[in-house]
Amino acid sequence: MDRPSYRTARLKVTDRDPMTDFERREMTLLGTDKRVYVSGSGPAVIVMAEMPGIYAHVVRFARIVRDAGFTVWMPALFGTEGGPVTAGGALKTMARACVSKEFRAFAANKSSPVTQWLRALAAHVHPLCGGKGVGAIGMCFTGNFGDKFCKAERLAAHEAALGDRFVGRVLKDDTAPPDTPVSPHSVVTLHLIDEAGAPTRQAVDEILAFYALRLRANPATERET
């Protein structure tokens, strides 16, 4: 099977993605309005973008999830929607989000208010999409993976909170493309090498397999990607 063009194109952070294959929905939950991009069929997976928003590499990952047999729900939480990414725009987005009461980026031992909205989104989409539950993935600002930006202490805190439900994965820097403008950090987006056998692609496949196991009534029906 030929790989879709979005999987073979060499993406740049300055690329714009029109996202014409996503339905744009304005949703009001808990009295708060947000725009959500929806595509696919099957159990729901909520894709929470990283800084500085929904740029081309994030959209590529959303399509990979969709094409694996899931309905992607991608809320616009901050920043760009489809790109492009500029240095100035990215800095402004990060500054706004970090001081926003909605995210409470620097508050200790407190849940961000946006998590309540995302839980309401999950409750809304589950009966629409079916399956055994709703998958979710957070990236960077919304996910807190471990690397030079998110230190080992963060992973240790996750392990302490989740116990044997937490499975940590740490990839070496040289598993990322060598010519990206940001140091290795974004495993499934900016630093994804979407080729068979590549450690970053293996990480994506592991995520998809987890979704299939936990969300599908019959995981054996998982489609090839």
C-alpha angles and dihedrals in degrees: 000000000000116000114245115258092248088061094052101039117101102238126208126196088241092059119111120220114201091203091212089157091063126080112230113220130182106215131188116201126164088357093301125114122218135163115240128191114215132190139154139025135264130051115355125258120186112214112201109197126228128231126330093022139257101348128161097277092051090050089051090056091047089055091050089055092046093049090052088067106273137115109243119214109188115181120203099234099163144340130007126011108207096350156212104198120214127182093240094047092048093052092049091049092050092047093051094046095046093056095037117117087215092067104027089202095179101033114118121228094355131118117233114244090233089068089068090055091049091050089052089051090052091050090050098049099042097077090042095054103028125208130116095295145322124289124215139186129190125195132203105317091021097037111028104215119184123263138097089313095044109036129217089261088070092057090046090054091051091050092049091051098042104031115191090356088073117085113186124205123187120185126198119248092246091064088075125079108274097225104055117123095234127059115257109294115110104075100177099033128024095015098039115126099200097205131114111268096017110132092231091052089048088055090053091049090051090053092049091049090051091052091049092050096047102034108035123079087218111026090189087076091069110134125231117258 
